[in-house]
């Protein structure tokens, strides 16, 4: 059996990770459901699940497989591994207290968008966590806000890898549309999304940076489109701009504090 594909991906590892995704999508799955979902032999699925269980990544409860609590530890590590993530968490909490809309902080990894902090109503379903469409950079305000700060070559690399698939009828699906949208984002200082990722969903996002100009991620506000009028939009944009200032000031102070601390020999 060839364990590698031409891209260098190890097929056994890919199969195990696919099982994790299927368990998440199905909110728990039986052996037969996983065999059907993967088209793998039952013995192969069993071997993968046994290995995942041995290392704490899945648990078997009444013949149904669920993700293990170890993922909570991994999630905490991801959310705290960089110092500025704490500043992001504090800023999102402030936004939540000031705005009637949902606030979150998102980052771009491997050409996809991941929300690290926030409580997005439309993300409550586990399926949202693995469905690629809502995470494409071109369908989210966070994605557009972030890649508007990137050089064109990097944006094209992302497009070449993931394409521009439509999540809704309002999604951007051509490079011409996307680059025109990114120019608008740069001009106005924030990105807007109206039903491009989820029908009936409105959002705005603004990129935030380090003192050196490195793009850290995007602060975002979102809610149902039917509540958004010009006054609401203006209010949310102002809040988002204030939040971005708080974040970048907080990061600058964090780095100044670290720089002033004596090195331990």
Secondary structure, DSSP 4 states (H G I P E B T S, - for coil): ---B-TT--BHHHHHHHHHHHHHHHHTSB-HHHHHHHHT--HHHHHHHHHHHHHTTSEEEETTEEEE-THHHHHHHHHHHSSHHHHHHHHHHHHHHHH-SSEEEEEEEETTEEEEEEE--GGG-SHHHHH-SGGGBGGGSHHHHHHHTTS-HHHHHHHHHHH----SSTTS--SHHHHHHHHHHHHHHSSEEEESSSSTTEEEEEEEEE-TT--EEEEEEEEEEGGG--HHHHHHHHHHHHHHHHHHHHHHHHHHHHHHHSPPP-
